[in-house]
Amino acid sequence: MNSRRNFLQKLAASVAAFPLLSVETLASIEQTGSLVQDGPPLRVAIMGLGSYGTRVAEAMKDCKRARLTGVVSGTPAKITSWQSKYNIPAKNCYNYENFDRIKDNPDIDAVYVITPNALHREHAIRAAKAGKHVICEKPMALNAKEGQEMVDACKKANVKLLVGYRMHFEPKTLEIVRMRKEGELGKILFFQGLSGFAIGDPGQWRLTKELAGGGALMDIGIYSINGARYMVGEEPVWVTAQETKTDPQKFKPGVDETIQFQLGFPGGAVASCLSTYSMNNLDRFFLNGSKGFAELQPATGYGPIKGRTNKGELTQPHMTHQTIQMDEMAAIIMDGKQAVVPVDGEEGLRDLKIIDAIYKAVATGKKVELKLL
C-alpha cells in the first residue's frame, strides 16, 4: 500500500537525519498502528455522517486493518452520497429506525458512533445489543452514570467498547509517555493543558445543552482532562474549578464558555488546565519533571503535532491520526492487542467522572474528591 511504503520511507529518512533517535523511540512509532500485524480486517459502520465522520472515512482509505463497510444516518441524501463515494452496498446502509437489523449483517463487525454526545449512550447500547463492537467518540457519554451503563451493556453483550482517543496512538505523544515511564523526566511535578478555540455558528448542536451536555468542557476540554492523566501517569484524587462566561447570549445556562480546572495527583503533581470556546491559539501541553520537561504545541490538533523536550525537538513522522487509530483499534478488537495508553470504556468512564466532578466544583466552589480506581 502506497501510504505504508511512504511512511516507511519517511521513517528511514528520519533515522538517517536524526541518528540520536533511540530504539525505544522507534518502538513507540511502531506501536502507533502503522506497522500492525497482518490479519483479518475490522469491518466498520460509521454512525453519524457529519464532518468528523467524513474525516474518519477518508482516513480509513489508507488503513491496513480497518475497512468502511456500512453507514447509519438519518439523512437519506448523505447515505446515497456515501454509497457512491465509498462503494457501500445498499444492504449495509441503515437509518436510526431500522438500525437494530444490523445484528443480522455479517459484513459489519463494529459500529463507530459519531453522533452528538446526548445520543452516544443509546446508540452504543443498541449496537452492543446487536452484537457489534462499539467505538464511540469522546466524551463517551453525558455523565458517568450513562458511561457506566454503556460499559455494562457491552460487557453483557460480550463486545468491546473503545473510545476515539486518537492521541493515544500519536507518535510524539507516545514518545513523551515513554520518557516519563522510563524516568527520563524524573519525578513528575506539574502539567499544564490548554484546550480551546473560538466557536462559530451559535445554532450548532455543540452549543445546545440537550445535545452536548454542556459546552467547551464536553468537547475540546476532554483533551486536557485525558491528557493530564496519561502525561502525569497517575489518576487525579481531587479537582477544583472556576467558570467564566462573557457572552450569556451565545452560551446559554448549562453551556460553559470557559472553565479553568486544577487536578491533584497522589504523587504530589498538580495540573492546571483551561477549556474554552472563546479563545483561539490554545492547544498546548506542558509536562515538567525534576529532571526535564516535555512540550507539545500543537498538542491535539489533527496535525502535524509539534513537540520538544529538554533533550531537543521531537522528530517522529506525522501520520493521519484517524488512520493510525482505526488500524490500532482493529488490532485491539481482532487480535487482543493492548494499547500503550488505554482506549477502552473504563478509560472513557474515568474522564466522565472527572467531568462530573469539575461541574460540581464549579457549582459549589469547593474542592471535590475523586475516586477513579
Residue pairs with C-beta under 8 A, 6 or more apart in sequence:
1 62
1 64
3 62
3 323
4 34
4 64
7 34
7 317
7 319
10 317
11 26
11 29
11 317
14 21
14 315
14 316
14 317
15 21
15 26
17 315
18 315
20 312
21 315
24 178
24 182
25 175
25 178
25 316
28 171
28 174
28 175
28 177
28 178
28 316
28 340
29 35
29 171
29 174
29 316
29 317
31 169
31 174
31 340
32 169
32 170
32 171
32 174
32 319
32 324
32 328
33 65
33 169
33 323
33 324
33 325
33 326
33 327
33 328
33 331
34 64
34 319
34 323
34 324
34 327
36 64
36 65
36 327
36 328
36 330
36 331
36 337
37 331
37 335
38 64
39 65
39 331
39 334
39 335
40 334
41 65
41 66
41 67
41 330
41 334
42 65
42 66
42 67
42 109
42 110
42 133
42 326
42 329
42 330
42 333
42 334
43 67
43 69
43 70
43 107
43 108
43 109
43 110
44 60
44 66
44 67
44 68
44 69
44 70
44 108
44 109
44 110
44 111
44 112
44 135
44 326
45 68
45 69
45 70
45 71
45 72
45 92
45 94
45 102
45 108
45 110
45 111
45 112
45 132
46 53
46 56
46 57
46 68
46 70
46 71
46 72
46 111
46 112
46 114
47 53
47 71
47 72
47 73
47 99
47 111
47 112
47 113
47 114
47 115
47 123
47 127
48 72
48 73
48 113
48 114
48 115
48 116
49 71
49 73
49 75
49 78
49 79
49 82
50 114
52 114
52 137
53 112
53 114
55 302
55 322
56 112
56 114
56 322
56 326
57 68
57 82
57 86
59 320
59 321
59 322
59 323
59 325
59 326
60 66
60 67
60 68
60 322
60 323
60 326
62 320
62 323
63 323
63 326
63 327
63 330
64 327
65 326
65 327
65 330
65 331
65 334
66 326
66 327
66 329
66 330
68 86
68 88
69 88
69 92
69 107
69 108
70 88
70 92
70 93
70 94
70 102
70 105
70 107
70 108
71 78
71 79
71 82
71 83
71 86
71 88
71 92
71 93
71 94
72 93
72 94
72 95
72 96
72 99
72 102
72 111
73 79
73 82
73 95
74 95
74 96
76 95
79 93
79 95
82 88
82 93
83 89
83 90
83 93
89 107
91 105
91 107
92 105
92 107
92 108
94 101
94 102
99 126
99 130
100 126
100 129
100 130
102 108
102 111
102 127
102 130
102 132
103 129
103 130
103 131
103 132
108 132
109 132
109 133
109 333
110 132
110 133
110 134
110 135
110 160
110 333
111 123
111 127
111 130
111 132
111 133
111 134
111 135
112 135
112 136
112 137
112 164
113 119
113 120
113 123
113 124
113 127
113 134
113 135
113 136
113 137
114 137
114 164
115 123
115 137
116 205
116 206
116 211
116 212
117 139
117 141
117 142
117 211
117 212
117 213
117 218
118 142
118 210
118 211
118 212
118 213
119 211
120 136
120 137
120 140
120 141
120 142
120 146
120 150
121 141
121 142
121 146
121 147
121 149
121 150
123 136
124 134
124 136
124 140
124 150
124 153
124 154
124 161
125 149
125 150
125 153
127 133
127 134
127 159
128 134
128 150
128 153
128 154
128 156
128 157
128 159
128 161
129 153
129 157
131 157
131 159
132 159
133 159
133 160
133 161
133 162
133 333
134 150
134 154
134 159
134 160
134 161
134 162
135 162
135 163
135 164
135 329
136 150
136 161
136 162
136 163
136 164
136 348
137 163
137 164
138 163
138 164
138 165
138 222
138 226
138 348
138 351
139 213
139 218
139 222
139 348
139 351
139 352
139 355
140 147
140 150
140 163
140 345
140 348
140 349
140 351
140 352
141 147
141 149
141 150
141 348
141 352
142 213
142 218
143 213
143 352
143 355
143 356
144 349
144 352
144 353
144 355
144 356
146 352
147 345
147 348
147 349
147 352
148 349
150 161
150 345
151 161
151 345
151 346
151 349
154 160
154 161
154 345
160 332
160 333
160 344
161 344
161 345
161 348
162 329
162 332
162 333
162 343
162 344
162 345
163 343
163 344
163 345
163 347
163 348
164 325
164 343
165 226
165 325
165 341
165 343
165 347
166 321
166 322
166 324
166 325
167 173
167 223
167 226
167 227
167 299
167 300
167 321
168 174
168 230
168 325
168 339
168 340
168 341
168 342
168 343
169 321
169 324
169 325
169 328
169 339
170 303
170 305
170 321
170 324
171 316
171 317
171 318
171 319
172 296
172 305
172 306
172 307
172 314
172 316
173 230
173 296
173 299
173 305
173 307
174 340
174 341
175 307
175 314
175 316
176 231
176 287
176 294
176 296
176 307
176 309
176 314
177 230
177 231
177 233
177 340
177 341
179 185
179 292
179 294
179 309
180 188
180 231
180 232
180 233
180 287
180 289
180 294
181 233
183 291
184 291
184 292
184 311
185 287
185 288
185 289
185 290
185 291
185 292
185 293
185 294
185 309
185 310
186 289
186 290
186 291
186 292
187 267
187 268
187 289
187 290
187 291
188 231
188 232
188 233
188 234
188 265
188 267
188 269
188 287
188 288
188 289
189 268
189 269
189 270
189 288
189 289
189 290
190 269
190 270
190 271
190 272
190 286
190 287
190 288
191 227
191 228
191 231
191 232
191 263
191 269
191 270
191 271
191 272
191 273
191 285
191 286
191 287
191 288
192 271
192 272
192 273
192 284
192 285
192 286
193 223
193 224
193 225
193 227
193 228
193 271
193 272
193 273
193 274
193 284
193 285
193 299
194 224
194 273
194 274
194 282
194 283
194 284
194 285
195 216
195 220
195 221
195 222
195 223
195 224
195 273
195 274
195 275
195 276
195 282
195 283
195 300
196 216
196 220
196 258
196 274
196 275
196 276
196 277
196 278
196 279
196 280
196 282
196 283
197 220
197 276
197 277
197 279
197 280
197 282
198 277
198 278
198 279
198 280
199 206
199 207
199 216
199 277
199 278
202 250
205 211
205 212
206 212
206 215
206 219
207 215
207 250
207 251
207 252
207 255
207 277
208 255
209 252
209 253
209 254
209 255
212 218
212 219
212 255
214 254
214 255
214 256
214 355
214 359
215 251
215 254
215 255
215 256
215 257
215 277
216 256
216 257
216 258
216 259
216 275
216 276
216 277
217 225
217 256
217 259
217 275
217 355
217 358
217 359
218 355
219 277
220 275
220 276
220 277
221 259
221 273
221 275
221 355
222 351
222 355
223 299
223 300
224 273
224 274
224 275
224 285
225 273
225 351
225 354
225 355
225 358
226 347
226 351
227 285
227 299
227 300
228 236
228 263
228 271
228 273
229 235
229 236
229 350
229 351
230 341
231 285
231 287
231 294
232 265
232 267
232 269
232 271
232 287
234 265
234 266
234 267
234 269
235 265
235 266
235 350
235 370
235 372
235 373
236 263
236 264
236 265
236 271
236 354
236 370
236 372
237 264
237 265
237 266
237 369
237 370
237 371
238 263
238 264
238 367
238 368
238 369
238 370
239 261
239 262
239 263
239 264
239 354
239 357
239 358
239 361
239 367
239 368
239 370
240 261
240 262
240 361
240 366
240 367
240 368
241 259
241 260
241 261
241 262
241 358
241 359
241 361
241 362
242 259
242 260
242 261
242 362
243 256
243 257
243 258
243 259
243 362
244 257
244 258
244 259
244 260
245 251
245 256
245 257
245 258
246 257
246 258
246 278
247 257
247 278
250 257
251 257
251 277
256 275
256 277
256 362
257 276
257 277
257 278
258 274
258 275
258 276
258 277
258 278
258 279
259 274
259 275
259 276
259 358
259 362
260 272
260 273
260 274
260 275
261 273
261 275
261 358
261 361
262 270
262 271
262 272
262 273
263 270
263 271
263 273
263 354
264 270
264 271
265 271
274 282
276 282
283 297
283 298
283 299
283 300
283 301
284 295
284 296
284 297
284 298
284 299
285 294
285 295
285 296
285 297
285 299
285 300
286 293
286 294
286 295
287 293
287 294
287 295
291 310
292 309
292 310
292 311
293 309
293 310
294 307
294 308
294 309
294 310
295 307
295 308
295 309
296 305
296 306
296 307
297 306
297 307
298 305
298 306
299 305
299 307
302 320
302 321
303 318
303 320
303 321
304 318
305 318
306 314
307 313
307 314
308 314
328 337
328 339
328 343
329 343
331 337
332 338
332 339
332 343
350 372
353 370
353 372
354 370
354 372
357 368
357 370
358 368
360 368
361 367
361 368
